[in-house]
């Protein structure tokens, strides 16, 4: 077996591991979905783009939780004139647990525990996701969220590529008029006997009408 055959065999052996890691890349896509960044040539705007966060209710505990529920849901209902069809909460799983452990003042009871154990808060379903930052609570009308995706994520492996090792503003390996401006740092997969992995995930999404997303950051409960 020559060197090229050995590299090809290593690539085949690594492909199942790459496919099994697709869940991590879906989480990355979800984190992009819920951010506040504007649209670019390679991604849609996050669902929080253009949304002004509400001020969290201070003081912690029961009163803060109730206050945040009221202001978040109230903002959605006001903006849509009560036309909220499929309201949902998006929050970190730890935040979900925290809501269930909030006790009513002087009662020693946990008024939200049973409802949260059934996946709801104030009657609205909860979507718990680790890609939502702890302390952030989002409510939206899911009926106005539209997404379009291609097939399953596509992975491509290469032991020949040359890469600019930069993930914020990657450049061509050499750009501009001769003699050109080289990117830095670069790495040759062939020269270093390495394998590069590329993920291609065609996906798009949008919010169909304004006023159907509300968010509060830094909740105190």
Secondary structure, DSSP 4 states (H G I P E B T S, - for coil): --HHHHHHHHHHHHHHHHHHTHHHHHHHHHHHHTS-PPP-SSSPPPTTTTPPPEEPPTT-HHHHHHHHHHHHHHHHHHHTTT--SSEEEEE-HHHHHHHHTPPPTTT---TTHHHHHTTEETTEEEEE-TTSPTT-EEEEEGGGEEEEE-SS-EEEEESS-EEE--SSS---SEESSTT-EE-SSEEETTTTT--EEEEE--EEEEESSTT-EEEEES---
